[in-house]
């Protein structure tokens, strides 16, 4: 499985460098469920998605919602396990990161992110 990095296109700063694309049904279904910890630089990238759940998760997540132009529309920090719905109706992509990602990488609605191969 190839790794990707996420960069803030506005500043050029690399935000995460251990990101996987969830581009098949198994990756989209399982995601981080089996994990007991996730580092802030780790992520899962879900395209064609506007919401996620944290049912069965064993660790909190930081979640970033992006529109079709890869602009941030919503940021959720420290989303606890067992939430049925975490979403943004105008999102096209959802990126999940380990807890602490948002604190380490201040991003705001309107910032543009880029997903690049490592």
C-alpha positions in Angstrom: 0.0 0.0 0.0 1.5 3.4 -1.0 1.8 6.3 1.4 0.9 9.9 0.7 1.5 13.1 2.4 -0.8 16.0 3.0 0.4 19.5 2.5 -1.2 22.9 3.2 -1.2 24.3 -0.3 -1.5 27.9 1.1 1.6 27.7 3.2 3.5 24.7 1.7 3.8 23.1 5.1 3.6 19.3 5.3 0.9 18.3 7.7 1.0 14.5 7.7 3.3 12.1 5.9 1.9 8.7 6.6 -1.5 8.9 4.9 -3.3 6.1 3.1 -6.0 6.5 0.5 -9.1 4.5 1.5 -10.0 3.6 -2.1 -11.5 0.2 -1.8 -14.5 -1.1 0.1 -12.3 -3.0 2.7 -10.1 0.0 3.5 -13.2 2.3 3.7 -15.0 -0.2 6.0 -12.2 -1.1 8.3 -10.2 2.1 8.3 -8.6 2.7 11.8 -11.0 0.4 13.6 -8.4 -2.2 14.6 -5.9 0.4 15.9 -5.5 1.3 19.6 -3.4 4.4 18.8 -2.9 6.6 15.8 -0.1 9.2 15.5 -0.9 12.7 14.5 1.1 12.3 11.3 -1.0 9.3 10.2 -4.1 9.6 8.2 -6.8 8.0 6.1 -8.2 9.8 3.0 -11.8 9.1 1.9 -12.8 10.6 -1.4 -16.5 10.8 -2.5 -17.4 11.0 1.2 -19.1 13.6 3.4 -19.3 11.8 6.7 -17.7 9.1 8.9 -18.6 7.3 12.1 -16.4 6.3 15.0 -18.5 3.3 16.1 -16.1 0.7 17.4 -13.1 3.0 17.5 -10.7 2.7 20.4 -9.0 6.1 20.0 -10.2 9.6 19.2 -9.7 11.1 15.8 -9.1 14.5 14.3 -11.3 14.9 11.2 -11.0 17.4 8.3 -13.7 17.8 5.7 -12.8 19.1 2.2 -14.9 20.3 -0.8 -14.2 19.3 -4.4 -11.5 22.0 -4.7 -9.7 20.5 -1.7 -10.6 23.5 0.5 -11.3 22.9 4.2 -15.0 23.3 5.0 -14.9 21.9 8.6 -12.5 20.7 11.2 -13.4 18.4 14.1 -10.7 17.9 16.7 -10.6 15.0 19.2 -13.7 13.2 18.0 -14.5 10.6 20.6 -15.2 6.9 19.8 -18.8 5.7 19.3 -20.2 8.6 17.4 -22.8 7.6 14.8 -22.3 10.6 12.5 -19.5 13.1 12.0 -19.9 15.0 8.8 -20.3 18.1 6.7 -23.0 18.2 4.1 -20.9 20.2 1.6 -17.8 17.9 1.9 -16.5 15.8 -0.9 -13.5 14.3 0.9 -13.0 13.4 4.5 -9.5 13.0 6.1 -9.1 11.3 9.4 -5.9 11.8 11.4 -4.6 10.8 14.8 -5.5 12.9 17.8 -3.3 16.0 18.1 -3.2 16.6 14.3 -5.3 19.7 14.5 -3.4 21.1 17.5 0.0 20.5 15.7 -1.3 21.9 12.4 -3.6 24.8 12.7 -5.9 24.8 9.7 -9.1 26.7 9.0 -12.0 26.6 6.7 -10.8 28.0 3.4 -7.3 26.5 3.6 -6.5 24.3 0.6 -4.8 21.0 1.1 -2.9 18.8 -1.3 -2.5 15.0 -1.3 0.9 14.0 -2.8 2.6 10.7 -3.2 5.6 10.1 -0.9 
